[in-house]
Amino acid sequence: MRVAYWPGCVSRGFTPELHGSMEAVAPLLGLELVPLDRAACCGAGVIAEHNQELADTLNARTFALAQQVDGAELMMNICSTCQGAQSECQERLDANSAYRARVNATLDDAEPGLRYEKGLTNKNLLWLLVEELGLDALRAKVRRPLTNLRVGPFYGCYIVRPRARLGIDAEHPRDRYLHQVIETLGGTVIDYAGTYKCCGFPIVTMNKTASLRQAGTHLGDATDAEADCLVVPCPLCHLNLDLQQPQAAKVVGRPLAMPVLHLPQLLGLALGLEPKQLGMSKHVVKPTAVIDWSAAVVAAPAPA
């Protein structure tokens, strides 16, 4: 499956191991990634607070670049913050032809011929796994079942609300997809209080203490529920829950040592890749220091 691939800013800047993990996992999933290297930041909702049309124009440009990729079946991202921000922009663009025409005129002035046509399909990797690849096909690709691994799903904000905009309904229970993927990979889902709550990143520059308290509370709740690790579909959540974890521990007044994996990293382990190939040595909380991935938790590789 050929996809126009939008990795987002964070996975290529602050956390390149996450982008690298997606590139390593893609061929194992049968995905051909065509990176949108010329695309701009989605704005993470911040730009829209100050200039909505600018944010919409930047994202319309990304959508237009995706639509130019020959043979791409859809646009895929690995950042739920991007998914949320882009879904909001796309909703406005698709609902108003006059507004879309004005945005396209701006694009054409800057890059003649570039325009966004209504109807692009843009999906987070999590959605693509369930809806395009399918859980049965994913299960068939597992080479190292995550036997006995207790995984806490952390959805964060942008991929679960608002439900109508994100297409969450009885036919598409996207707010349960992380649960389903964990189980498909052979892991055990651990529910805890923070599963659907904000990681705290959106307020880190305005109230860092509150941000760290949010992150520390979720990590502590997952620890109390005896999770071995958390898995997130968002690099920004990964930043706040992993990079900031030592500071969060001080704010909440308890020791924390919870590995936080981005979704492609969890996939990679189950598909037979080694922790080093997935950049786990770059994490602040080193997953390999907390869990013996080779024997204690993860089952031996299945026959090819």
Rosetta blueprint (number, residue, H / E / L):
1 M L
2 R E
3 V E
4 A E
5 Y E
6 W E
7 P L
8 G L
9 C L
10 V L
11 S L
12 R L
13 G L
14 F L
15 T L
16 P H
17 E H
18 L H
19 H H
20 G H
21 S H
22 M H
23 E H
24 A H
25 V H
26 A H
27 P H
28 L H
29 L H
30 G L
31 L L
32 E E
33 L E
34 V E
35 P E
36 L L
37 D L
38 R L
39 A L
40 A L
41 C L
42 C L
43 G L
44 A L
45 G L
46 V H
47 I H
48 A H
49 E H
50 H H
51 N L
52 Q H
53 E H
54 L H
55 A H
56 D H
57 T H
58 L H
59 N H
60 A H
61 R H
62 T H
63 F H
64 A H
65 L H
66 A H
67 Q H
68 Q L
69 V L
70 D L
71 G L
72 A L
73 E L
74 L E
75 M E
76 M E
77 N E
78 I L
79 C L
80 S H
81 T H
82 C H
83 Q H
84 G H
85 A H
86 Q H
87 S H
88 E H
89 C H
90 Q H
91 E H
92 R H
93 L H
94 D H
95 A H
96 N L
97 S H
98 A H
99 Y H
100 R H
101 A H
102 R H
103 V H
104 N H
105 A H
106 T H
107 L H
108 D H
109 D H
110 A H
111 E L
112 P L
113 G L
114 L L
115 R L
116 Y L
117 E L
118 K L
119 G L
120 L L
121 T L
122 N E
123 K E
124 N E
125 L H
126 L H
127 W H
128 L H
129 L H
130 V H
131 E H
132 E H
133 L H
134 G L
135 L H
136 D H
137 A H
138 L H
139 R H
140 A H
141 K H
142 V L
143 R L
144 R L
145 P L
146 L L
147 T L
148 N L
149 L L
150 R E
151 V E
152 G E
153 P E
154 F L
155 Y L
156 G L
157 C L
158 Y L
159 I L
160 V L
161 R L
162 P L
163 R L
164 A L
165 R L
166 L L
167 G L
168 I L
169 D L
170 A L
171 E L
172 H L
173 P L
174 R H
175 D H
176 R H
177 Y H
178 L H
179 H H
180 Q H
181 V H
182 I H
183 E H
184 T H
185 L L
186 G L
187 G L
188 T E
189 V E
190 I L
191 D L
192 Y L
193 A L
194 G L
195 T L
196 Y L
197 K L
198 C L
199 C L
200 G L
201 F H
202 P H
203 I H
204 V L
205 T L
206 M L
207 N L
208 K H
209 T H
210 A H
211 S H
212 L H
213 R H
214 Q H
215 A H
216 G H
217 T H
218 H H
219 L H
220 G H
221 D H
222 A H
223 T H
224 D H
225 A L
226 E L
227 A L
228 D L
229 C E
230 L E
231 V E
232 V E
233 P L
234 C L
235 P H
236 L H
237 C H
238 H H
239 L H
240 N H
241 L H
242 D H
243 L H
244 Q L
245 Q H
246 P H
247 Q H
248 A H
249 A H
250 K H
251 V H
252 V H
253 G L
254 R L
255 P L
256 L L
257 A L
258 M L
259 P L
260 V E
261 L E
262 H E
263 L H
264 P H
265 Q H
266 L H
267 L H
268 G H
269 L H
270 A H
271 L L
272 G L
273 L L
274 E L
275 P H
276 K H
277 Q H
278 L H
279 G L
280 M H
281 S H
282 K H
283 H L
284 V L
285 V L
286 K L
287 P H
288 T H
289 A H
290 V H
291 I L
292 D L
293 W L
294 S L
295 A L
296 A L
297 V L
298 V L
299 A L
300 A L
301 P L
302 A L
303 P L
304 A L
